Amino acid sequence: MPNKKNQKVGITEVVLRDGHQSLLATRLTLADMLPIAKKLDQVGYWSIESWGGATFDSCIRYLNEDPWERLRALKKAMPNTQQQMLLRGQNLVGYKHYSDETVSLFIQKAAENGIDVFRVFDALNDFNNIEFALKQVKENGKHAQGAMAYTTSPVHNLETWLDYAKKVEDSGADSFAIKDMAGILKPYDAFELVTALKDKLSIPIHMQCHATTGMSTASNLKAIEAGIDNIDTSISSMSMTYGHSATETLVSMFSDREADLGLDINLLGEISDYFRVIREKYSEFEGSLKGVDSTMLIKQVPGGMLSNLESQLKTINQQDKLEKIKDEIAKVREDFGYPPLVTPVSQIIGAQSLLNVTENSKYGSLTSETKKLVLGAYGKLPGKVKDEIVKKASEDPPEQENERKLEEIAEELKTICSKNNLPDLSDNTESLLTYTLFSNTAVNFFKERNF
């Protein structure tokens, strides 16, 4: 069955961002991306997701790469394909809210350096946290895509998503995206959701589904039948488990039909061969999942969170705690009012769950970020937070961070550079933004760089 409007469905290839973030703990280097970039650019993807999410942090924390240089290099290597990034609204690519001044400047520099499509979402689906970013993307003349973080709970239903989507469209966004980071969107629910969105909105609908529960390919199929405009896929050798449905699979399913995706399966095969070899280099970062994890239909832990959690537990020799922590994550999520498990909320809930398990004490101590989350610093939680947690957080609340002007942060960076015998980086807008987002990590990164 073709999609309802008999139109070509676009593909967003995610191997350069969410693909390796989910499967390889975001460790893929630019050096391993560039050799295949020319072929990726020849495919005819609607876009390639190549930046944002955890890649910015990973570049400076683990890879000694300048994320801005990465973006410029990828754009230069793939001039014919829209480059897409994942932006967490007021969180940008960090783990806390930043000032409007910082958000505006970051989007401006990302646009200047090569981002064409900004997928903007908020971990709590609080529209107030993405509205400003969407408008800034439009002011820079780029494609503004507002996204919802899909989840299921007693406080979420179809109307939740339709109301949110309408706010996104009314803000002037160019498209709307369904972001199913835990792979819990069931095929017939996908059909119902996409059908309702197509009836409600006049802008295109995109969708990203993770493969963790084994439903993503069927959900993509049903979404295409419902008339979706674009889907996310990952090249086959970097697909499935914690990742996404394979690009070639979806292309083959619709070849020679009205909804033919129009991509060259042979060229895709060459790209897959390349990544099959490359993936072996990063085997130490692979998660343990070999097939599907149906428990995620209950626990809703996203693929990127799982692979990173496994990696963290290995470093502290606590791998045996993984299943207990996964169970605890589901309980903590309920206690916190059923927020979607996506960055930065997934990290906050994951850290609190880890603490509960390792201390063998239910909320015996609360992390600083847990306190901020339950007290509203990240926005409005979708449901009611357990009273005892709010009370405990209120007894010893974290200090409120005052919004700092970039001018003040630049002076601080100038002083730090002087103390560490570094060239003055305060006048470099990209370095200033990097420091603003990840101050401690950025200083270590600057010291490692060979200026």
C-alpha positions in Angstrom: 0.0 0.0 0.0 1.5 3.4 -1.0 1.5 6.3 1.3 -1.7 8.3 1.1 -0.4 11.1 -1.1 1.6 8.8 -3.4 4.6 11.1 -2.8 8.3 10.1 -2.5 9.2 9.5 1.2 12.5 11.2 2.1 15.2 9.5 4.1 17.4 11.0 6.8 20.5 8.9 7.2 21.7 8.9 10.9 24.8 6.8 10.8 27.1 9.9 11.4 25.2 10.9 14.5 22.5 8.9 16.2 23.7 5.6 14.6 27.0 5.6 16.3 25.8 7.4 19.4 23.4 4.5 20.0 25.7 1.6 19.0 29.2 2.9 19.8 28.8 5.4 22.6 29.3 8.3 20.2 33.0 7.4 19.6 33.1 7.5 15.8 35.9 9.9 14.7 35.9 12.4 11.8 38.8 10.5 10.3 36.5 7.4 9.9 33.7 9.5 8.5 35.4 11.5 5.8 36.5 8.6 3.5 32.9 7.6 2.9 31.4 11.1 2.8 31.6 11.4 -1.0 29.5 8.3 -1.5 27.0 9.3 1.2 26.6 12.6 -0.6 25.8 10.8 -3.8 22.9 8.8 -2.4 20.2 11.4 -2.5 19.2 11.4 1.1 16.7 14.2 2.2 19.3 14.9 4.9 22.2 13.4 6.8 22.2 13.8 10.6 25.8 14.5 11.3 26.0 16.7 14.3 24.4 17.6 17.6 23.1 15.3 20.3 26.0 13.8 22.3 28.6 14.3 19.4 29.6 17.7 20.6 30.4 16.5 24.1 32.1 13.3 22.9 34.3 15.3 20.5 35.9 17.4 23.3 35.7 14.8 26.1 37.0 11.7 24.4 38.2 12.3 20.8 40.2 15.5 21.1 38.3 16.8 18.1 36.9 20.3 17.6 33.2 19.8 16.9 33.1 23.0 14.9 35.9 21.7 12.7 34.0 18.4 12.3 30.9 20.3 11.1 32.8 22.3 8.6 34.7 19.3 7.3 31.5 17.2 6.9 29.7 20.1 5.1 32.6 20.5 2.7 32.7 16.8 2.0 28.9 16.5 1.4 27.9 19.8 -0.4 24.9 18.3 -2.1 23.1 16.9 1.0 21.4 18.8 3.8 23.3 18.5 7.1 21.0 18.0 10.0 21.6 18.3 13.8 19.7 17.4 17.0 19.3 20.4 19.2 17.8 20.2 22.7 16.1 23.5 22.8 17.4 25.7 25.6 19.8 22.8 26.5 21.4 23.1 23.1 23.9 20.2 23.1 24.6 20.4 26.8 22.9 19.2 30.0 21.3 22.4 31.4 19.4 25.4 30.2 21.4 28.2 28.7 20.5 31.9 28.2 18.6 33.1 25.1 21.8 35.0 24.2 23.8 31.7 24.2 21.1 29.9 22.3 20.9 32.6 19.6 24.7 32.7 19.1 25.0 28.9 19.0 22.3 28.5 16.3 23.9 31.3 14.3 27.3 29.7 14.4 25.9 26.2 13.6 24.1 27.6 10.6 27.2 29.5 9.4 29.3 26.3 9.7 27.0 24.1 7.8 23.8 23.0 9.5 20.8 23.2 7.2 18.2 21.4 9.3 17.7 21.8 13.0 15.7 19.2 14.8 14.7 20.9 18.0 13.1 19.1 20.9 12.7 19.3 24.7 13.1 16.3 27.0 9.9 17.2 28.9 8.0 18.2 25.7 7.7 21.6 27.3 7.0 23.9 24.3 8.4 26.9 26.2 11.8 25.3 26.0 11.9 25.0 22.2 10.0 28.0 21.0 12.9 30.5 21.1 15.3 28.1 19.4 12.8 27.4 16.6 12.5 31.1 15.9 16.2 31.6 15.9 16.6 28.9 13.3 14.1 30.6 11.1 15.9 34.0 11.6 19.1 32.3 10.3 17.2 31.1 7.2 17.4 27.4 8.0 14.9 24.6 8.2 13.3 24.6 11.7 11.9 21.2 12.7 10.1 20.9 16.0 10.1 17.4 17.5 8.2 15.6 20.2 9.9 13.0 22.5 7.4 10.1 22.2 6.5 8.2 25.3 3.6 6.3 26.8 2.2 6.8 30.3 -1.0 7.5 32.2 -0.5 11.2 31.5 0.2 11.0 27.7 -2.3 10.3 24.9 -3.0 11.2 21.3 -4.3 14.6 22.2 -1.1 15.4 24.0 0.9 15.0 20.8 -1.6 16.8 18.6 -1.8 19.8 20.9 2.0 19.9 21.0 2.4 19.5 17.3 0.0 22.4 16.6 2.0 24.7 18.9 5.1 23.7 16.8 3.4 24.5 13.5 1.9 27.8 14.8 5.4 28.9 15.9 6.4 28.9 12.2 8.3 25.6 12.1 9.0 24.0 8.7 8.3 20.5 9.8 7.3 18.3 12.8 9.1 15.2 13.9 8.1 12.2 16.0 11.2 11.1 18.1 10.8 7.5 19.3 14.1 7.2 21.2 13.2 4.0 23.1 11.6 2.1 20.2 8.2 1.9 21.9 6.0 3.3 19.1 3.9 0.4 18.0 3.1 0.0 14.3 -0.6 0.6 14.5 -0.1 3.4 17.0 2.3 5.0 14.5 -0.3 4.7 11.7 -2.9 6.4 14.0 -0.5 9.1 15.1 0.8 10.0 11.7 -2.8 9.9 10.2 -4.0 12.3 13.0 -0.9 14.6 12.5 -1.4 14.7 8.7 -5.0 15.7 9.3 -4.1 18.4 11.9 -1.0 19.9 10.3 -0.1 21.4 7.0 3.7 21.0 7.5 5.6 17.8 6.6 5.9 15.0 9.2 9.2 13.2 10.0 9.8 10.2 12.2 12.7 8.6 14.0 12.3 5.1 15.6 14.9 3.1 17.4 15.0 -0.6 16.9 15.5 -1.7 20.5 12.2 -3.5 20.8 12.2 -4.9 17.3 9.2 -2.8 16.1 10.9 0.1 14.2 10.7 -1.4 10.7 7.0 -2.2 11.0 6.3 1.2 12.5 8.1 2.9 9.7 6.1 0.8 7.2 2.8 1.8 8.8 3.9 5.5 9.0 4.6 5.5 5.3 1.2 4.0 4.7 -0.3 6.8 6.7 1.4 9.4 4.5 4.5 10.4 6.4 6.9 12.6 4.5 10.3 11.4 5.9 11.8 8.7 8.1 15.2 8.2 9.8 17.2 5.1 8.9 20.8 3.9 9.5 23.0 2.1 7.0 22.5 -1.7 7.5 26.0 -2.4 9.0 25.3 0.2 11.7 21.6 -0.6 12.3 19.2 -2.4 14.7 19.6 -3.3 18.4 20.1 0.0 20.2 20.1 1.8 16.8 17.6 2.2 13.9 16.0 0.2 11.1 18.4 -0.4 8.2 18.3 2.1 5.3 18.5 -0.7 2.7 15.6 -2.6 4.3 13.2 0.3 4.0 14.4 1.1 0.4 14.0 -2.5 -0.7 10.5 -2.8 0.9 9.2 -0.1 -1.4 11.2 -0.6 -4.6 9.1 -0.7 -7.8 6.1 0.6 -5.9 4.4 4.0 -5.8 6.1 4.9 -2.6 9.6 3.9 -4.0 12.1 5.8 -1.9 14.3 6.2 -5.0 17.7 5.4 -3.6 20.4 3.2 -5.2 20.6 0.0 -3.3 24.0 -0.9 -4.8 25.5 2.4 -3.6 24.0 1.8 -0.2 25.6 -1.6 -0.2 29.1 -0.1 -0.8 28.5 2.3 2.1 27.4 -0.5 4.3 30.6 -2.5 3.5 32.7 0.5 4.6 31.0 0.8 7.9 31.1 -2.9 8.6 34.9 -2.7 8.6 35.0 0.5 10.6 32.6 -0.8 13.2 35.1 -3.5 14.3 37.5 -0.7 15.4 35.0 0.4 18.1 33.9 -3.0 19.4 34.9 -2.1 23.0 32.1 0.5 23.0 29.4 -1.9 21.8 26.5 -2.8 24.1 25.6 -6.3 25.0 22.2 -6.4 23.2 22.3 -9.0 20.4 18.7 -9.1 19.3 15.8 -7.1 20.7 14.9 -6.1 24.3 11.2 -6.4 24.7 11.5 -5.2 28.4 11.9 -1.7 27.0 8.2 -1.8 26.2 7.8 -1.3 29.9 11.0 0.4 31.0 11.3 2.7 28.0 15.1 3.2 28.3 16.5 4.6 25.0 19.3 2.9 23.1 21.9 5.6 23.5 21.2 5.6 27.3 21.6 1.9 27.5 24.9 1.7 25.5 26.4 4.6 27.5 25.1 3.1 30.8 26.8 -0.2 30.0 30.0 1.6 29.1 29.9 3.4 32.4 29.3 0.3 34.5 32.2 -1.5 32.8 34.6 1.3 33.9 33.5 0.8 37.6 33.3 -3.0 37.3 29.5 -3.0 38.1 28.1 -4.7 35.0 26.1 -7.1 37.2 24.0 -4.1 38.3 22.6 -3.4 34.8 19.3 -5.2 35.1 18.6 -3.8 38.6 19.3 -0.3 37.3 17.0 -0.8 34.3 14.2 -1.8 36.7 15.0 1.1 38.9 14.9 3.6 36.0 11.3 2.6 35.3 10.3 3.2 38.9 12.2 6.5 39.2 10.5 7.7 36.0 7.1 7.0 37.5 8.0 8.8 40.7 9.2 11.8 38.7 5.9 12.2 36.8 6.5 10.1 33.7 9.0 12.3 31.8 10.3 10.8 28.5 13.7 9.2 28.9 15.8 11.4 26.7 18.8 13.7 27.3 19.3 15.4 29.7 16.4 13.9 31.7 17.5 10.3 30.9 21.0 11.0 32.4 19.4 12.6 35.5 17.1 9.6 36.1 19.8 7.2 35.2 22.2 8.8 37.7 19.5 8.8 40.4 18.7 5.1 39.7 22.3 4.2 39.8 22.6 5.9 43.2 19.5 4.2 44.5 20.9 0.7 43.5 24.5 1.2 44.6 23.6 2.8 47.9 20.8 0.2 48.4 18.6 3.1 49.5 15.5 4.5 47.8 16.3 8.3 47.5 18.6 8.1 50.5 20.4 10.9 48.8 19.4 13.0 45.8 21.7 14.2 43.1 21.8 18.0 42.5 20.3 17.5 39.0 17.4 15.4 40.5 16.6 18.3 42.8 16.6 20.7 39.9 14.4 18.5 37.8 11.7 17.8 40.4 11.7 21.5 41.5 11.0 22.7 37.9 14.4 24.0 36.7 14.2 22.0 33.5 10.6 22.9 32.8 7.2 21.4 33.6 7.1 17.7 34.2 4.2 16.0 32.5 2.8 14.3 35.7 2.8 14.6 39.4 6.1 14.1 41.2 6.0 11.9 44.4 5.5 14.2 47.4 8.3 12.8 49.4 10.8 13.5 46.7 9.7 17.1 46.3 9.8 17.6 50.0 13.3 16.2 50.3 14.6 18.3 47.3 13.0 21.4 48.9 14.8 20.8 52.2 18.2 21.3 50.6 17.6 22.9 47.2 20.6 23.4 44.9 21.8 26.9 44.4 20.1 28.8 41.6 22.4 29.6 38.7 22.1 33.1 37.6 22.1 33.6 33.8 25.5 34.9 32.9 26.2 37.2 29.9 28.6 35.9 27.3 30.7 39.0 27.9 31.3 37.9 31.5 32.0 34.3 30.4 34.5 35.6 27.8 36.4 37.5 30.6 36.5 34.3 32.6 37.8 32.3 29.7 40.5 35.0 29.0 41.8 34.7 32.6 41.8 30.8 32.4 43.7 30.9 29.1 46.3 33.2 30.7 46.7 31.0 33.7 47.2 27.9 31.6 49.6 29.5 29.0 47.0 29.2 26.3 46.4 31.7 23.5 43.5 34.0 24.3 40.5 32.1 23.1 37.9 34.5 24.4 37.6 36.4 21.1 36.9 33.2 19.2 33.2 32.7 19.2 33.3 29.0 18.7 35.7 28.5 21.5 33.7 30.7 23.7 30.5 28.7 23.0 32.4 25.4 23.7 33.5 26.8 27.0 30.1 28.1 27.9 28.5 24.7 27.2 31.1 22.5 28.8 33.4 24.6 30.9 35.6 22.0 32.7 35.7 19.6 29.8 36.5 22.5 27.4 39.5 23.7 29.4 41.0 20.2 29.4 40.3 20.0 25.6 41.9 23.4 25.0 45.0 22.2 26.9 45.2 19.1 24.7 44.9 21.0 21.5 48.0 21.8 19.6 47.6 25.5 19.0 
